[in-house]
Amino acid sequence: MSGGLDEGRQSPARWILAIYTGVFLIYTLVPIAVMIAFSFNQAPNGRVSLRWLGFSLDGYRNAFAIGDLTTALIHSLVVALVAMVVSVVLATPLAIALARYRYRAKTVTDVVIFADIAAPAVVVGASLLSLFLTLNLPRGLFTIFIAHIAFDVAFAVVVIRARVATLDRSLDRAAADLGATPWVAFWTVTFPLILPGIVGAGMLAFALSIDDLIITSFVAGQTLTFPLWVYGAVKTGIPPQVFVLSTLIFVGGAALAVANSIVAHRSGRS
Amino acid sequence: MSDPVSVRRLGRGAAPYLLSLPSWAYLAAFFIIPLVSMLSMSLAKGNPLVGYAFAWNFAEFGKAVTQYNTQLIRSFWYGALSTFITLVITYPVAYWIAFYGGKHKGTFLFLILLPFFVSFVIRTLAWQFILSDQGLLLGTLKALHLLPKTTYVLSTPAAVVGGLVYNSVAYYILPLYVALEKVDRRVVRAAGDLYASPSATFWKVILPLSAPGIFAGFLLVFVTNVGDFVNAAVLGGPGTRMIGNIIQYNFFDAQNYPMAAALSSILMFLLILAIYLYARVFGAEQIQEYAA
């Protein structure tokens, strides 16, 4: 028993909760199921139809047929990759400082990191746009990079910091006692131990970036990312390729996550 | 900058500052300065043709409140309502996973996060499909004569609030789950040993102990939902426009930058107030624990 309310274990409340959780999971997955199903729907006029017109693989055969949609997807992938790498590199030293040192600027740093995470996307987007307008900086891929790194950094700090905080300090002290310079001790002892945290932070940053619509909409100018393209197409009608590409991303991402957790499970960390 | 050798030479006092420097420099340039820039933009004067110049012009705030009070109030109302509904529907799920998830806790959390592999816009779009007048849900019910032909859901407040709830559930389950995981099971058992009924144990022990998660989730979800414009644009209509839609309109269509900046600043003040209240009650470090 994990020690819930009902030591008597047969309580109906427990079963009601279990059934409720099942219903809840179905509810969260319904739109995903609809998307996958409709990616196989026939689309005679190039728009996804609300009604089921018959099974078809045309959308998959022509998955990359819409040039600017494919370009938008590539933009999204490039932005997410760059933002992931830069934000993790920026965040790691700060995460170590926050987890290992007590210093004066710690509280204010905590508040700024939290504010960056909790800030409404509209405010982050509008403030960056105000800055770019004031500086007369043309909007495009470069300003999208700047914006994405700005919100990814804070999330990366929190994730990496949590990992650093679990580390046994005696390990790097032992390395120092054995004559390792701090530089060597960092790369041979600390870094491999916090790597899972860094990878986790990178994956979160990638996911946040590739999905972002609101902040990007303020700083993108004429450049389109995948979510922006889809948002723009809402009024005119959605081509089947949107659901097809999204289904492919979903299946690929879910498969990667499952594989990752199996590997992590086998190697004994989780 | 993270070179621990140079860190050592400068002494331990400087180390955390050197390690913080790259992130701080970045966040100062692209998070804090933009906020200042937005505030100064909100005080500017001018028009789209000649441009805007800073002028201590507070009038835009007054205009923002009088001109858009409907959308402001509506945003806070939709934000509060959707956050409350999200709390009520997700708490039992977080509770069940934390207390009865057993070996499969990780799997259940993974299932909760699964929809995140689909873009937020597309998830919202899928709801538009499901809820449209002749779509999967209403179309079927109408064909079965279970609903009158004129029933509609899209462009109503219910559709927008429903979309906000759907897009927030995972953001609320995670902090609730973290808080419920932390509840000391011995305390729960002790309540039972002292003859507290299951419902008394829940209301007087478990619920109060999970309060940090409830408030952290409320803060994150409420602030996000008040500023959202995508649900209102995809699922709503002219009668459900939120403040985010108005900010977009003023930046990109009307090119009234001071007005857009003033409205965003109002949202920012709300955020600062919310963080201040939370930090006063629970402390600044704890806030992060629940944030990611």
Interface residues (C-beta under 8 A of the other chain):
Chain A: S2 G3 G4 L5 D6 E7 S11 A13 R14 L17 A18 Y20 T21 F24 L25 Y27 T28 L29 V30 P31 I32 V34 M35 F38 V48 L50 R51 V89 L90 A91 T92 P93 L94 I96 A97 L98 R100 Y101 Y103 A105 K106 T107 T109 D110 V111 V112 I113 F114 A115 D116 I117 A118 A119 P120 A121 V122 V123 V124 A126 S127 L128 L129 S130 L131 L133 T134 I146 A147 I149 A150 V153 A154 F155 V157 V158 V159 R161 A162 T181 P182 W183 A185 F186 L204 A207 I210 D211 L213 I214 S217 F218 F226 P227 V230 Y231 V234 I238 V242 F243 S246 I249 F250 G253 A254 A257 S261 S270
Chain B: M1 S2 D3 P4 V5 V7 R8 G13 A15 P16 Y17 L18 L19 S20 L21 P22 S23 W24 Y26 L27 F30 F31 I32 I33 P34 L35 S37 M38 S40 M41 I89 T90 P92 V93 Y95 W96 I97 F99 Y100 G101 G102 G106 F108 F110 L111 I112 L114 P115 F116 F117 V118 S119 F120 V121 I122 R123 L125 A126 W127 Q128 F129 I130 S132 Q134 G135 L136 G139 Y166 V169 A170 R185 R186 V188 R189 G192 P198 T201 F202 I206 L219 L220 V223 T224 V226 G227 D228 F229 V230 A233 V234 I243 G244 I247 Q248 F251 Y257 A260 A261 S264 L267 M268 L271 I272 A274 I275 A279 A284 E285 I287 Q288 E289 A291 A292
